[in-house]
Amino acid sequence: MSDESRVVGAQRLLFSSVWDAIESTPMEAESMKLRSGLMMALTNHVKQSGITQMQAARLFGVTPPRITDLLRGRINLFKLDVLVNMVLASKPTSPPPTSPTHP
């Protein structure tokens, strides 16, 4: 993964992710990393399984508009606990899918 950078004054700052660059605290950046990883895993699950948005909504225990928000990457509409619950609802008898950055 390439480092993100931002110029502040005459200095160039390096970041390990875009979330580190744009969030105000390390805790907020880590939360966004986790949320984005879970959203990518859930989106990949929907796309790879070939299920409809209605079936995905039933599987994850949410409404179809929430699946639309998920598939459109509207990260600001999802709290971490909601995404974790969706992952757990998707496969109750096996380990939940993991994000590419957090195995």
KAKAUR-V157851 format. One record per pair of residues at least 6 apart in sequence whose ideal C-beta (glycine too) atoms are under 6 Angstrom apart, sorted by sequence separation. I is the first residue (numbers start at 1). J is the second residue. If there is no record, write none. Layout:
# KAKAUR-V157851
I,J
I,J
This chain:
# KAKAUR-V157851
15,21
23,29
57,63
5,12
6,13
57,64
69,77
88,96
5,14
20,29
23,32
87,96
19,29
46,56
54,64
57,67
3,14
4,15
53,64
56,67
19,32
4,18
19,33
53,67
6,21
4,21
60,86
42,70
43,71
61,89
60,89
60,90
59,90
36,75
35,75
42,86
35,80
38,83
34,80
35,83
45,97
41,97
41,99
38,99
37,99
37,101
37,102
